[in-house]
């Protein structure tokens, strides 16, 4: 089994900002929660979150922070 990546400090900071933003989308907040849960432990991204992340990356309307969180979540998928 390969070692899973942890969320970087920069990405966890972005995730924290997204969670505090009342205007952030449900998808962004879901991805932010996933990224933060992987900040200190070697947890893997679940299949439903990976699907959300992939859809967020495909959607041209996704914000820069949502795309960043989606990318981080996908790199932590086993």
C-alpha positions, 0 to 999 in steps of 0.5 A: 500500500502506498503512503497517502499525501497530507494536505499542504498548509497552503491548501488547508488555509484555503479550505479554512477560508472557504468554510468561513465564507457564507457565499461558498458553494456546497461543493466547495465546502464539502471539498474543504472539509475533506481537505481539512480532515486529511491535514494531519492524518493519512486519510484517503479521499472517499469515492463520493468526494472524488466524484465531486472533485472531478465534476468541479474541475470539469465545470468551467464555473468553479472558482479558483479556490474550489479547483485548488481544493478539488485537485488536492482532494483528488491527489489524496484518492487511493 
